[in-house]
Amino acid sequence: MEAIRSELGSKQWYVCGYSLGAALTIRYALTFPERVVGHIFTNSASAFAAPDTVRSWSKNGADSANRLRQGGVKAIERIPVHPRHARRLPSRIYDALVTDSKLLDVEGVAKTLEHTMPGLSVRHELHLNSRPTLLVCGRFETSFRPHREFAEKKMPHLTVQEVDTGHAVNMQAADTFNATIETFVQSTS
């Protein structure tokens, strides 16, 4: 991300991450706070993964990646976060995501499991946050609630906006999501 910011020639910017991408953008904001005006993220279990989950990812990452390589596209379709398992997406978005998912590279997804997942959690670094931060989270994804509560207690400069959606807040309530971000950007720029 820092290379992208530099290439754009921007001294500072806002970053926004969804799900796994939220873990990446939070880590970026913690690593380069001087480059971030503010950051926005959505429900992300990977960003807040507990040590036992991270240990499991580290221990099992190579095996999971190899099973995925052997299973190919069909194995990708069985991953719980594959869009075909989504239940609350508007049909046009669901159809577009399922179509685009066919373009996923098996090796790329395997390497994400093997190399990216074990280093995603920022759970024990949240207290270092120094930038204005907005979490837009869906209230129907009840499995995220403990992570949200943890972030509210541990992450300075955090504002939480709950939306009547599940995991895909930016797709299930795009207008609300966009308006919430617009308000956040206006209040922090």
Rosetta constraint file for C-alpha pairs under 8 A:
AtomPair CA 1 CA 5 HARMONIC 6.29 0.50
AtomPair CA 1 CA 28 HARMONIC 7.45 0.50
AtomPair CA 2 CA 6 HARMONIC 6.09 0.50
AtomPair CA 2 CA 28 HARMONIC 7.99 0.50
AtomPair CA 3 CA 7 HARMONIC 6.02 0.50
AtomPair CA 4 CA 8 HARMONIC 6.19 0.50
AtomPair CA 5 CA 9 HARMONIC 6.36 0.50
AtomPair CA 5 CA 10 HARMONIC 5.87 0.50
AtomPair CA 5 CA 11 HARMONIC 7.66 0.50
AtomPair CA 5 CA 12 HARMONIC 7.84 0.50
AtomPair CA 5 CA 13 HARMONIC 7.68 0.50
AtomPair CA 6 CA 10 HARMONIC 6.35 0.50
AtomPair CA 6 CA 11 HARMONIC 7.69 0.50
AtomPair CA 11 CA 35 HARMONIC 6.25 0.50
AtomPair CA 12 CA 34 HARMONIC 7.32 0.50
AtomPair CA 12 CA 35 HARMONIC 4.42 0.50
AtomPair CA 12 CA 36 HARMONIC 5.27 0.50
AtomPair CA 12 CA 37 HARMONIC 6.00 0.50
AtomPair CA 13 CA 35 HARMONIC 6.46 0.50
AtomPair CA 13 CA 36 HARMONIC 5.19 0.50
AtomPair CA 13 CA 37 HARMONIC 5.50 0.50
AtomPair CA 13 CA 38 HARMONIC 7.32 0.50
AtomPair CA 14 CA 36 HARMONIC 5.75 0.50
AtomPair CA 14 CA 37 HARMONIC 5.49 0.50
AtomPair CA 14 CA 38 HARMONIC 5.07 0.50
AtomPair CA 14 CA 39 HARMONIC 5.46 0.50
AtomPair CA 14 CA 40 HARMONIC 7.68 0.50
AtomPair CA 15 CA 25 HARMONIC 6.29 0.50
AtomPair CA 15 CA 29 HARMONIC 7.94 0.50
AtomPair CA 15 CA 36 HARMONIC 7.19 0.50
AtomPair CA 15 CA 38 HARMONIC 6.84 0.50
AtomPair CA 15 CA 39 HARMONIC 4.87 0.50
AtomPair CA 15 CA 40 HARMONIC 6.28 0.50
AtomPair CA 16 CA 22 HARMONIC 6.93 0.50
AtomPair CA 16 CA 25 HARMONIC 6.43 0.50
AtomPair CA 16 CA 39 HARMONIC 5.72 0.50
AtomPair CA 16 CA 40 HARMONIC 4.55 0.50
AtomPair CA 16 CA 41 HARMONIC 5.42 0.50
AtomPair CA 17 CA 21 HARMONIC 4.55 0.50
AtomPair CA 17 CA 22 HARMONIC 3.74 0.50
AtomPair CA 17 CA 23 HARMONIC 7.25 0.50
AtomPair CA 17 CA 24 HARMONIC 7.14 0.50
AtomPair CA 17 CA 25 HARMONIC 5.53 0.50
AtomPair CA 17 CA 26 HARMONIC 7.78 0.50
AtomPair CA 17 CA 40 HARMONIC 6.50 0.50
AtomPair CA 17 CA 41 HARMONIC 4.77 0.50
AtomPair CA 17 CA 42 HARMONIC 6.60 0.50
AtomPair CA 18 CA 22 HARMONIC 4.79 0.50
AtomPair CA 18 CA 41 HARMONIC 5.79 0.50
AtomPair CA 18 CA 42 HARMONIC 5.09 0.50
AtomPair CA 18 CA 43 HARMONIC 7.04 0.50
AtomPair CA 18 CA 44 HARMONIC 7.15 0.50
AtomPair CA 19 CA 23 HARMONIC 7.11 0.50
AtomPair CA 19 CA 41 HARMONIC 7.71 0.50
AtomPair CA 19 CA 42 HARMONIC 6.01 0.50
AtomPair CA 19 CA 43 HARMONIC 5.63 0.50
AtomPair CA 19 CA 44 HARMONIC 4.30 0.50
AtomPair CA 19 CA 45 HARMONIC 7.27 0.50
AtomPair CA 19 CA 46 HARMONIC 7.39 0.50
AtomPair CA 19 CA 47 HARMONIC 7.98 0.50
AtomPair CA 19 CA 167 HARMONIC 7.99 0.50
AtomPair CA 20 CA 24 HARMONIC 6.88 0.50
AtomPair CA 20 CA 44 HARMONIC 6.13 0.50
AtomPair CA 20 CA 45 HARMONIC 7.89 0.50
AtomPair CA 20 CA 46 HARMONIC 6.06 0.50
AtomPair CA 20 CA 47 HARMONIC 7.05 0.50
AtomPair CA 20 CA 120 HARMONIC 7.92 0.50
AtomPair CA 21 CA 25 HARMONIC 6.25 0.50
AtomPair CA 22 CA 26 HARMONIC 5.95 0.50
AtomPair CA 22 CA 41 HARMONIC 5.19 0.50
AtomPair CA 22 CA 42 HARMONIC 6.43 0.50
AtomPair CA 22 CA 43 HARMONIC 7.79 0.50
AtomPair CA 22 CA 44 HARMONIC 6.20 0.50
AtomPair CA 22 CA 47 HARMONIC 6.68 0.50
AtomPair CA 23 CA 27 HARMONIC 6.14 0.50
AtomPair CA 23 CA 44 HARMONIC 6.82 0.50
AtomPair CA 23 CA 46 HARMONIC 6.41 0.50
AtomPair CA 23 CA 47 HARMONIC 4.21 0.50
AtomPair CA 23 CA 48 HARMONIC 7.92 0.50
AtomPair CA 23 CA 120 HARMONIC 5.71 0.50
AtomPair CA 23 CA 121 HARMONIC 6.58 0.50
AtomPair CA 23 CA 122 HARMONIC 6.96 0.50
AtomPair CA 24 CA 28 HARMONIC 6.18 0.50
AtomPair CA 24 CA 47 HARMONIC 7.86 0.50
AtomPair CA 24 CA 120 HARMONIC 6.86 0.50
AtomPair CA 25 CA 29 HARMONIC 6.15 0.50
AtomPair CA 25 CA 39 HARMONIC 7.49 0.50
AtomPair CA 25 CA 41 HARMONIC 7.69 0.50
AtomPair CA 26 CA 30 HARMONIC 6.20 0.50
AtomPair CA 26 CA 39 HARMONIC 7.36 0.50
AtomPair CA 26 CA 41 HARMONIC 7.68 0.50
AtomPair CA 26 CA 47 HARMONIC 7.77 0.50
AtomPair CA 26 CA 122 HARMONIC 7.46 0.50
AtomPair CA 27 CA 31 HARMONIC 6.05 0.50
AtomPair CA 27 CA 120 HARMONIC 7.98 0.50
AtomPair CA 27 CA 122 HARMONIC 6.53 0.50
AtomPair CA 28 CA 32 HARMONIC 5.81 0.50
AtomPair CA 28 CA 33 HARMONIC 7.72 0.50
AtomPair CA 29 CA 33 HARMONIC 5.03 0.50
AtomPair CA 29 CA 35 HARMONIC 7.69 0.50
AtomPair CA 29 CA 36 HARMONIC 6.09 0.50
AtomPair CA 29 CA 39 HARMONIC 7.02 0.50
AtomPair CA 29 CA 129 HARMONIC 7.51 0.50
AtomPair CA 29 CA 131 HARMONIC 7.43 0.50
AtomPair CA 30 CA 125 HARMONIC 7.84 0.50
AtomPair CA 30 CA 126 HARMONIC 7.96 0.50
AtomPair CA 30 CA 128 HARMONIC 6.66 0.50
AtomPair CA 30 CA 129 HARMONIC 5.77 0.50
AtomPair CA 30 CA 130 HARMONIC 7.60 0.50
AtomPair CA 32 CA 36 HARMONIC 6.87 0.50
AtomPair CA 33 CA 37 HARMONIC 7.94 0.50
AtomPair CA 33 CA 129 HARMONIC 7.93 0.50
AtomPair CA 33 CA 130 HARMONIC 6.76 0.50
AtomPair CA 33 CA 131 HARMONIC 6.51 0.50
AtomPair CA 36 CA 131 HARMONIC 7.00 0.50
AtomPair CA 37 CA 131 HARMONIC 6.70 0.50
AtomPair CA 37 CA 132 HARMONIC 7.21 0.50
AtomPair CA 37 CA 188 HARMONIC 7.36 0.50
AtomPair CA 37 CA 189 HARMONIC 7.06 0.50
AtomPair CA 38 CA 131 HARMONIC 5.56 0.50
AtomPair CA 38 CA 132 HARMONIC 4.80 0.50
AtomPair CA 38 CA 133 HARMONIC 5.66 0.50
AtomPair CA 38 CA 134 HARMONIC 7.97 0.50
AtomPair CA 38 CA 185 HARMONIC 7.62 0.50
AtomPair CA 38 CA 188 HARMONIC 7.08 0.50
AtomPair CA 39 CA 131 HARMONIC 7.31 0.50
AtomPair CA 39 CA 132 HARMONIC 6.55 0.50
AtomPair CA 39 CA 133 HARMONIC 4.90 0.50
AtomPair CA 39 CA 134 HARMONIC 6.33 0.50
AtomPair CA 40 CA 133 HARMONIC 5.74 0.50
AtomPair CA 40 CA 134 HARMONIC 4.63 0.50
AtomPair CA 40 CA 135 HARMONIC 5.85 0.50
AtomPair CA 40 CA 136 HARMONIC 7.41 0.50
AtomPair CA 40 CA 181 HARMONIC 7.55 0.50
AtomPair CA 41 CA 133 HARMONIC 7.97 0.50
AtomPair CA 41 CA 134 HARMONIC 6.37 0.50
AtomPair CA 41 CA 135 HARMONIC 5.04 0.50
AtomPair CA 41 CA 136 HARMONIC 6.32 0.50
AtomPair CA 42 CA 135 HARMONIC 5.57 0.50
AtomPair CA 42 CA 136 HARMONIC 5.07 0.50
AtomPair CA 42 CA 137 HARMONIC 5.34 0.50
AtomPair CA 42 CA 167 HARMONIC 7.87 0.50
AtomPair CA 42 CA 169 HARMONIC 7.13 0.50
AtomPair CA 43 CA 135 HARMONIC 7.57 0.50
AtomPair CA 43 CA 136 HARMONIC 7.25 0.50
AtomPair CA 43 CA 137 HARMONIC 5.27 0.50
AtomPair CA 43 CA 138 HARMONIC 7.08 0.50
AtomPair CA 43 CA 144 HARMONIC 6.55 0.50
AtomPair CA 43 CA 148 HARMONIC 7.97 0.50
AtomPair CA 43 CA 167 HARMONIC 6.12 0.50
AtomPair CA 44 CA 48 HARMONIC 6.86 0.50
AtomPair CA 44 CA 144 HARMONIC 7.42 0.50
AtomPair CA 45 CA 49 HARMONIC 5.82 0.50
AtomPair CA 45 CA 144 HARMONIC 6.46 0.50
AtomPair CA 45 CA 147 HARMONIC 6.94 0.50
AtomPair CA 46 CA 117 HARMONIC 7.47 0.50
AtomPair CA 46 CA 120 HARMONIC 6.15 0.50
AtomPair CA 46 CA 121 HARMONIC 5.75 0.50
AtomPair CA 47 CA 120 HARMONIC 5.79 0.50
AtomPair CA 47 CA 121 HARMONIC 4.34 0.50
AtomPair CA 47 CA 122 HARMONIC 5.48 0.50
AtomPair CA 47 CA 123 HARMONIC 6.60 0.50
AtomPair CA 48 CA 121 HARMONIC 5.30 0.50
AtomPair CA 48 CA 122 HARMONIC 6.01 0.50
AtomPair CA 48 CA 123 HARMONIC 4.65 0.50
AtomPair CA 48 CA 147 HARMONIC 6.06 0.50
AtomPair CA 49 CA 53 HARMONIC 5.94 0.50
AtomPair CA 49 CA 54 HARMONIC 6.41 0.50
AtomPair CA 49 CA 121 HARMONIC 5.30 0.50
AtomPair CA 49 CA 122 HARMONIC 7.76 0.50
AtomPair CA 49 CA 123 HARMONIC 6.50 0.50
AtomPair CA 50 CA 54 HARMONIC 6.40 0.50
AtomPair CA 50 CA 121 HARMONIC 7.56 0.50
AtomPair CA 50 CA 123 HARMONIC 6.99 0.50
AtomPair CA 51 CA 55 HARMONIC 6.07 0.50
AtomPair CA 52 CA 56 HARMONIC 6.21 0.50
AtomPair CA 53 CA 57 HARMONIC 6.26 0.50
AtomPair CA 54 CA 58 HARMONIC 6.17 0.50
AtomPair CA 54 CA 117 HARMONIC 7.80 0.50
AtomPair CA 54 CA 118 HARMONIC 5.50 0.50
AtomPair CA 54 CA 119 HARMONIC 7.61 0.50
AtomPair CA 54 CA 121 HARMONIC 7.29 0.50
AtomPair CA 55 CA 59 HARMONIC 6.00 0.50
AtomPair CA 55 CA 118 HARMONIC 7.39 0.50
AtomPair CA 56 CA 60 HARMONIC 5.80 0.50
AtomPair CA 56 CA 61 HARMONIC 7.79 0.50
AtomPair CA 57 CA 61 HARMONIC 5.16 0.50
AtomPair CA 57 CA 113 HARMONIC 7.66 0.50
AtomPair CA 57 CA 114 HARMONIC 7.79 0.50
AtomPair CA 57 CA 117 HARMONIC 6.48 0.50
AtomPair CA 57 CA 118 HARMONIC 5.27 0.50
AtomPair CA 58 CA 114 HARMONIC 7.52 0.50
AtomPair CA 58 CA 117 HARMONIC 7.84 0.50
AtomPair CA 58 CA 118 HARMONIC 5.09 0.50
AtomPair CA 60 CA 64 HARMONIC 6.02 0.50
AtomPair CA 61 CA 65 HARMONIC 6.01 0.50
AtomPair CA 61 CA 113 HARMONIC 5.51 0.50
AtomPair CA 61 CA 114 HARMONIC 4.26 0.50
AtomPair CA 61 CA 115 HARMONIC 7.40 0.50
AtomPair CA 61 CA 117 HARMONIC 7.85 0.50
AtomPair CA 61 CA 118 HARMONIC 7.63 0.50
AtomPair CA 62 CA 66 HARMONIC 6.11 0.50
AtomPair CA 62 CA 113 HARMONIC 7.55 0.50
AtomPair CA 62 CA 114 HARMONIC 5.11 0.50
AtomPair CA 63 CA 67 HARMONIC 6.19 0.50
AtomPair CA 64 CA 68 HARMONIC 6.20 0.50
AtomPair CA 64 CA 110 HARMONIC 7.55 0.50
AtomPair CA 64 CA 113 HARMONIC 6.94 0.50
AtomPair CA 64 CA 114 HARMONIC 7.41 0.50
AtomPair CA 65 CA 69 HARMONIC 6.17 0.50
AtomPair CA 65 CA 109 HARMONIC 7.81 0.50
AtomPair CA 65 CA 110 HARMONIC 4.31 0.50
AtomPair CA 65 CA 111 HARMONIC 6.66 0.50
AtomPair CA 65 CA 113 HARMONIC 5.88 0.50
AtomPair CA 65 CA 114 HARMONIC 5.80 0.50
AtomPair CA 66 CA 70 HARMONIC 6.16 0.50
AtomPair CA 66 CA 110 HARMONIC 7.14 0.50
AtomPair CA 67 CA 71 HARMONIC 6.00 0.50
AtomPair CA 67 CA 75 HARMONIC 7.72 0.50
AtomPair CA 68 CA 72 HARMONIC 5.77 0.50
AtomPair CA 68 CA 75 HARMONIC 5.40 0.50
AtomPair CA 68 CA 76 HARMONIC 6.69 0.50
AtomPair CA 68 CA 106 HARMONIC 7.14 0.50
AtomPair CA 68 CA 110 HARMONIC 6.19 0.50
AtomPair CA 69 CA 75 HARMONIC 8.00 0.50
AtomPair CA 69 CA 106 HARMONIC 6.22 0.50
AtomPair CA 69 CA 107 HARMONIC 6.58 0.50
AtomPair CA 69 CA 110 HARMONIC 6.57 0.50
AtomPair CA 71 CA 75 HARMONIC 4.74 0.50
AtomPair CA 71 CA 76 HARMONIC 7.79 0.50
AtomPair CA 72 CA 76 HARMONIC 6.62 0.50
AtomPair CA 72 CA 106 HARMONIC 5.97 0.50
AtomPair CA 73 CA 77 HARMONIC 6.33 0.50
AtomPair CA 73 CA 102 HARMONIC 7.54 0.50
AtomPair CA 73 CA 106 HARMONIC 6.53 0.50
AtomPair CA 74 CA 78 HARMONIC 6.59 0.50
AtomPair CA 75 CA 79 HARMONIC 6.82 0.50
AtomPair CA 76 CA 82 HARMONIC 7.07 0.50
AtomPair CA 76 CA 106 HARMONIC 7.33 0.50
AtomPair CA 76 CA 109 HARMONIC 7.91 0.50
AtomPair CA 77 CA 82 HARMONIC 5.79 0.50
AtomPair CA 77 CA 84 HARMONIC 7.24 0.50
AtomPair CA 78 CA 82 HARMONIC 7.02 0.50
AtomPair CA 80 CA 85 HARMONIC 6.69 0.50
AtomPair CA 81 CA 85 HARMONIC 6.88 0.50
AtomPair CA 81 CA 86 HARMONIC 7.79 0.50
AtomPair CA 82 CA 86 HARMONIC 7.52 0.50
AtomPair CA 82 CA 101 HARMONIC 7.80 0.50
AtomPair CA 83 CA 94 HARMONIC 6.86 0.50
AtomPair CA 83 CA 97 HARMONIC 6.16 0.50
AtomPair CA 83 CA 98 HARMONIC 5.81 0.50
AtomPair CA 83 CA 101 HARMONIC 7.52 0.50
AtomPair CA 84 CA 94 HARMONIC 7.50 0.50
AtomPair CA 84 CA 98 HARMONIC 5.99 0.50
AtomPair CA 86 CA 94 HARMONIC 7.48 0.50
AtomPair CA 88 CA 165 HARMONIC 7.78 0.50
AtomPair CA 88 CA 166 HARMONIC 7.17 0.50
AtomPair CA 88 CA 172 HARMONIC 6.89 0.50
AtomPair CA 89 CA 93 HARMONIC 6.38 0.50
AtomPair CA 89 CA 94 HARMONIC 5.61 0.50
AtomPair CA 89 CA 168 HARMONIC 7.54 0.50
AtomPair CA 89 CA 171 HARMONIC 6.76 0.50
AtomPair CA 89 CA 172 HARMONIC 5.54 0.50
AtomPair CA 90 CA 94 HARMONIC 6.11 0.50
AtomPair CA 90 CA 171 HARMONIC 7.68 0.50
AtomPair CA 90 CA 172 HARMONIC 6.57 0.50
AtomPair CA 91 CA 95 HARMONIC 5.96 0.50
AtomPair CA 92 CA 96 HARMONIC 6.19 0.50
AtomPair CA 93 CA 97 HARMONIC 6.08 0.50
AtomPair CA 93 CA 171 HARMONIC 7.28 0.50
AtomPair CA 94 CA 98 HARMONIC 6.14 0.50
AtomPair CA 95 CA 99 HARMONIC 6.09 0.50
AtomPair CA 96 CA 100 HARMONIC 6.06 0.50
AtomPair CA 97 CA 101 HARMONIC 5.90 0.50
AtomPair CA 98 CA 102 HARMONIC 6.90 0.50
AtomPair CA 99 CA 103 HARMONIC 7.75 0.50
AtomPair CA 100 CA 104 HARMONIC 7.41 0.50
AtomPair CA 104 CA 108 HARMONIC 7.59 0.50
AtomPair CA 104 CA 109 HARMONIC 7.39 0.50
AtomPair CA 105 CA 109 HARMONIC 6.35 0.50
AtomPair CA 106 CA 110 HARMONIC 6.07 0.50
AtomPair CA 107 CA 111 HARMONIC 6.08 0.50
AtomPair CA 108 CA 112 HARMONIC 6.27 0.50
AtomPair CA 109 CA 113 HARMONIC 6.44 0.50
AtomPair CA 110 CA 114 HARMONIC 6.18 0.50
AtomPair CA 111 CA 115 HARMONIC 5.54 0.50
AtomPair CA 111 CA 116 HARMONIC 7.06 0.50
AtomPair CA 112 CA 116 HARMONIC 4.70 0.50
AtomPair CA 112 CA 117 HARMONIC 6.13 0.50
AtomPair CA 113 CA 117 HARMONIC 5.37 0.50
AtomPair CA 113 CA 118 HARMONIC 7.79 0.50
AtomPair CA 114 CA 118 HARMONIC 7.36 0.50
AtomPair CA 115 CA 119 HARMONIC 7.49 0.50
AtomPair CA 116 CA 120 HARMONIC 6.43 0.50
AtomPair CA 122 CA 126 HARMONIC 6.25 0.50
AtomPair CA 125 CA 129 HARMONIC 7.68 0.50
AtomPair CA 126 CA 151 HARMONIC 7.27 0.50
AtomPair CA 126 CA 154 HARMONIC 6.07 0.50
AtomPair CA 126 CA 155 HARMONIC 4.90 0.50
AtomPair CA 126 CA 156 HARMONIC 7.65 0.50
AtomPair CA 127 CA 154 HARMONIC 5.47 0.50
AtomPair CA 127 CA 155 HARMONIC 5.01 0.50
AtomPair CA 127 CA 156 HARMONIC 6.26 0.50
AtomPair CA 128 CA 155 HARMONIC 7.50 0.50
AtomPair CA 128 CA 156 HARMONIC 7.70 0.50
AtomPair CA 129 CA 155 HARMONIC 6.26 0.50
AtomPair CA 129 CA 156 HARMONIC 5.93 0.50
AtomPair CA 129 CA 157 HARMONIC 7.18 0.50
AtomPair CA 130 CA 156 HARMONIC 6.86 0.50
AtomPair CA 130 CA 157 HARMONIC 6.76 0.50
AtomPair CA 131 CA 157 HARMONIC 6.36 0.50
AtomPair CA 132 CA 157 HARMONIC 5.07 0.50
AtomPair CA 132 CA 158 HARMONIC 6.42 0.50
AtomPair CA 132 CA 159 HARMONIC 7.96 0.50
AtomPair CA 132 CA 188 HARMONIC 7.07 0.50
AtomPair CA 133 CA 157 HARMONIC 5.86 0.50
AtomPair CA 133 CA 158 HARMONIC 4.75 0.50
AtomPair CA 133 CA 159 HARMONIC 6.15 0.50
AtomPair CA 134 CA 158 HARMONIC 5.78 0.50
AtomPair CA 134 CA 159 HARMONIC 4.89 0.50
AtomPair CA 134 CA 160 HARMONIC 5.84 0.50
AtomPair CA 134 CA 161 HARMONIC 7.39 0.50
AtomPair CA 134 CA 181 HARMONIC 8.00 0.50
AtomPair CA 134 CA 184 HARMONIC 7.31 0.50
AtomPair CA 135 CA 158 HARMONIC 7.17 0.50
AtomPair CA 135 CA 159 HARMONIC 6.25 0.50
AtomPair CA 135 CA 160 HARMONIC 4.80 0.50
AtomPair CA 135 CA 161 HARMONIC 6.19 0.50
AtomPair CA 136 CA 160 HARMONIC 6.03 0.50
AtomPair CA 136 CA 161 HARMONIC 4.84 0.50
AtomPair CA 136 CA 162 HARMONIC 5.89 0.50
AtomPair CA 136 CA 163 HARMONIC 6.99 0.50
AtomPair CA 136 CA 169 HARMONIC 7.19 0.50
AtomPair CA 136 CA 177 HARMONIC 7.26 0.50
AtomPair CA 136 CA 180 HARMONIC 8.00 0.50
AtomPair CA 137 CA 160 HARMONIC 7.43 0.50
AtomPair CA 137 CA 161 HARMONIC 6.37 0.50
AtomPair CA 137 CA 162 HARMONIC 5.02 0.50
AtomPair CA 137 CA 163 HARMONIC 5.99 0.50
AtomPair CA 137 CA 165 HARMONIC 7.83 0.50
AtomPair CA 137 CA 166 HARMONIC 7.87 0.50
AtomPair CA 137 CA 167 HARMONIC 7.31 0.50
AtomPair CA 137 CA 169 HARMONIC 6.42 0.50
AtomPair CA 138 CA 162 HARMONIC 5.77 0.50
AtomPair CA 138 CA 163 HARMONIC 4.90 0.50
AtomPair CA 138 CA 164 HARMONIC 5.76 0.50
AtomPair CA 138 CA 165 HARMONIC 4.45 0.50
AtomPair CA 138 CA 166 HARMONIC 4.60 0.50
AtomPair CA 138 CA 167 HARMONIC 5.71 0.50
AtomPair CA 138 CA 168 HARMONIC 7.36 0.50
AtomPair CA 138 CA 169 HARMONIC 5.72 0.50
AtomPair CA 139 CA 145 HARMONIC 7.77 0.50
AtomPair CA 139 CA 162 HARMONIC 6.07 0.50
AtomPair CA 139 CA 163 HARMONIC 6.07 0.50
AtomPair CA 139 CA 164 HARMONIC 5.72 0.50
AtomPair CA 139 CA 165 HARMONIC 6.01 0.50
AtomPair CA 139 CA 166 HARMONIC 6.22 0.50
AtomPair CA 140 CA 164 HARMONIC 6.78 0.50
AtomPair CA 140 CA 165 HARMONIC 5.65 0.50
AtomPair CA 140 CA 166 HARMONIC 4.53 0.50
AtomPair CA 140 CA 167 HARMONIC 7.55 0.50
AtomPair CA 141 CA 145 HARMONIC 7.37 0.50
AtomPair CA 141 CA 165 HARMONIC 7.59 0.50
AtomPair CA 141 CA 166 HARMONIC 4.72 0.50
AtomPair CA 141 CA 167 HARMONIC 5.70 0.50
AtomPair CA 144 CA 148 HARMONIC 6.24 0.50
AtomPair CA 145 CA 149 HARMONIC 6.15 0.50
AtomPair CA 146 CA 150 HARMONIC 6.10 0.50
AtomPair CA 147 CA 151 HARMONIC 6.17 0.50
AtomPair CA 148 CA 152 HARMONIC 6.16 0.50
AtomPair CA 149 CA 153 HARMONIC 6.38 0.50
AtomPair CA 150 CA 154 HARMONIC 6.10 0.50
AtomPair CA 151 CA 155 HARMONIC 5.23 0.50
AtomPair CA 151 CA 158 HARMONIC 7.90 0.50
AtomPair CA 152 CA 156 HARMONIC 7.96 0.50
AtomPair CA 152 CA 158 HARMONIC 6.77 0.50
AtomPair CA 152 CA 160 HARMONIC 7.78 0.50
AtomPair CA 161 CA 180 HARMONIC 7.76 0.50
AtomPair CA 163 CA 169 HARMONIC 7.00 0.50
AtomPair CA 163 CA 173 HARMONIC 7.71 0.50
AtomPair CA 163 CA 176 HARMONIC 7.82 0.50
AtomPair CA 164 CA 173 HARMONIC 7.85 0.50
AtomPair CA 165 CA 169 HARMONIC 5.68 0.50
AtomPair CA 165 CA 172 HARMONIC 6.11 0.50
AtomPair CA 165 CA 173 HARMONIC 6.91 0.50
AtomPair CA 166 CA 172 HARMONIC 7.66 0.50
AtomPair CA 168 CA 172 HARMONIC 5.83 0.50
AtomPair CA 169 CA 173 HARMONIC 5.68 0.50
AtomPair CA 169 CA 174 HARMONIC 7.04 0.50
AtomPair CA 169 CA 177 HARMONIC 6.72 0.50
AtomPair CA 170 CA 174 HARMONIC 4.83 0.50
AtomPair CA 170 CA 177 HARMONIC 5.50 0.50
AtomPair CA 170 CA 178 HARMONIC 7.63 0.50
AtomPair CA 173 CA 177 HARMONIC 6.02 0.50
AtomPair CA 174 CA 178 HARMONIC 5.96 0.50
AtomPair CA 175 CA 179 HARMONIC 6.09 0.50
AtomPair CA 176 CA 180 HARMONIC 6.02 0.50
AtomPair CA 177 CA 181 HARMONIC 6.28 0.50
AtomPair CA 178 CA 182 HARMONIC 6.08 0.50
AtomPair CA 179 CA 183 HARMONIC 6.20 0.50
AtomPair CA 180 CA 184 HARMONIC 6.26 0.50
AtomPair CA 181 CA 185 HARMONIC 6.06 0.50
AtomPair CA 182 CA 186 HARMONIC 6.11 0.50
AtomPair CA 183 CA 187 HARMONIC 6.14 0.50
AtomPair CA 184 CA 188 HARMONIC 6.18 0.50
AtomPair CA 185 CA 189 HARMONIC 5.80 0.50
